[in-house]
Amino acid sequence: LDVEHISSLPPGREQCIYIVNTLLGAPSHPDEVALAAATLRTMVEVQKASEAMSPEHTMEMFLQNLAYEQVLVELTSQRRSDSITPQRAKQIEDRAKKFLRASVTALRLKDKAEVSAQGFVDYAASLASRVVTIFRLRGAE
């Protein structure tokens, strides 16, 4: 990471984009796109927070963001294959955040002594899959 280059960028999102892109590199798989987007979204949200976030809150936010980005990847894939309409995908996307927030809060990460990186990613994928399945089965409400 080039600190001088980071300093030359506008504060906030542009600096975060540089850090994420430098550390993660160019994504070559949809899961990598979701990871980079979730990392960037979380970094920006933490930076914009009016007060310092606890580590648990930051982890919960990242888990929500990662699952949400994975939902977006899946919905994009389904729209491309015409297995879901753009309107239905938008409905699912709109409901996903609220569902994910409640699901992650119920998980109570703060009560977990330690979560492996793979366990964290697997849980995000499981949540994303659940969102798409649940809201797709419910149909247009």
N, C-alpha and C positions, 0 to 999 in steps of 0.2 A: 504494500500500500504506500502510495506517495502522499505524505502529509501535506507537502506544498501544493500538490494538485488539488487535494481535498479542500484546502484553504482557499483556493482560487475559485471554487465552485460556489454557487449561491447556497446559503445555509438551508438545511432541511432536506427535502426530497432529493434534490440533485446530488447532494453528498451521499445520501443513503444509497441511491442508485449506483453510484460509482463503487462504493464499498461492496454491495451485493454482487455486482457484475464482476468485480475483480476477484472476490473470494470464491464465488460459485462458478464463474465462467459462463459461456454461452450455453443455455439449456439445449439438449438434443432429444429430450423425451418429454412427453406431457407431464410426467410426475416432477421432472426437474423444473418445468415452467411453473407448476403449482408451488413448489418449494421456494423458488426465487420470488414469486409474487407475494407469497405469505410472509417471507422474511422481510421484504421491502415494506409491505403494509404494516407489519408489526413495528419495525424500526421507526417509521414515520409516526405511528400512533403513540409510541412511547415518547418520542421526541416532542410531540405536540401536547402531551399530557400536562395539565396545570400543576400537578404535584407528582413526586416520585412514586412509581408503582412498586409494589412488592414483587419479589421474584415469582411468587405463585400467580399473581395477577398477570404478569408478563407471560408466563408459560401458558396460562389459560387463554390469553389473547392470541398467542401464536398458534395454539392448538385449534382454536376457532377459525383463525385465518387460513391455516393449512387445510382443514377440512372443507372450508368454503371454496377455496381455490380448486380443490379436487372435485367438488361438485360442479364448478364451472367447466373444468376440463371434460368431465363426463357428459354434461349437457351439450357442450359444443360437439363432442363426438356423436351424440345421438341426433343432434340437429343435422349434422353432415350426412348421416345415413338415413335421414328422413324417418327415423323411428319415433320422433317427437316433434310437435309443431313448435315454431318459435314462440308463439303465445304461451303454450304450456311450459316451455323451458323458462320463460320469464316469470311465470307464476311460481314455479318451484324455486327459482333463484331468490325471489322476493321473500319467500317463507323460510328459506334455508337459514338465514342469519339468526332469526329468533329461535328456531329449533336447536341450532348448534350452540347458541349461548346457554340455553337451558340444559342441554345435554352435558356440556363441559362443566357447568356449575355443579350439576348433580354428581359428576365424577369426583369432585373434591380433591383436586391434585395436591392441595396443601396437606392432606392426610396421608399421602403416599411418601414413604421414606425416600425412595429413589425410583425414577422411571428411566428405563433404557431408551436410547435414541431410537432403536428399531421398534420398541413397544409404543413409543410416542407416535411415530409415523404410521404404524399399523393401526393404532386407535383412530387417528385422523382419517385414514382410508376407510375404516369400518363405519365411522360416523358419516362420511360422505356417501358411501354406498347406501346406508340406511336412509339418508335424506332423499336420495333419488328414488329408492324403492317405495318408501312410505308415501311420498307426495305424488309419485307417478300412479300408484295404485288407487289413491283417493280420487284421481281425475280432477276435472275442473269443478271447483266448489264455489 
